[in-house]
Amino acid sequence: AAGTPRVADDRAPDGRPAAGPLSAEAAAARAAYEGTAHLTRAVAAGVSGRELATRGFVQDVAIATEGDICAAVPVRDGDGAFSPG
């Protein structure tokens, strides 16, 4: 949906094939994300979200859960180094 963070799947955001199949961790992250109706509330309720709030960084949770913000995503090249995707 528009305005929601993207999670890796079988296609890149522009419709091209993704770099490869999902790892077990990426598949679990996608399932958790897709099963979360209110991402910002869920992150804020977690240990890290509560810690940020305690330290005065409440807005960081909202910023971290904004969608469609970045035009590029880092990906690993053949040597394992990160490069713009």
Beta strands, then each sheet from edge to edge (+ up, - down):
strand 1: 74-76
strand 2: 82-84
sheet 1: 1+ 2-
end
